């Protein structure tokens, strides 16, 4: 059985920094995802999603996609806020 090398790898920190996504957006205060709104309102995500699309079309709310780190990688996730 091979053991791990005891000498620290100086390039490891550089590789870790290079592989991290640098294009993740910072979410401003007041913006919430559909899932976050559903949890706050105590409703299902499907119900809130329908209500959000109606509110956005009516001009009562606005939607913007922010690039967020998920468990699958960086993806644009819609966030909503009231106008």
Secondary structure as GFF3:
##gff-version 3
##sequence-region A 1 83
A	DSSP	alpha_helix	11	19	.	.	.	ID=ss1
A	DSSP	alpha_helix	34	41	.	.	.	ID=ss2
A	DSSP	alpha_helix	45	58	.	.	.	ID=ss3
A	DSSP	beta_strand	61	70	.	.	.	ID=ss4
A	DSSP	beta_strand	73	82	.	.	.	ID=ss5
###
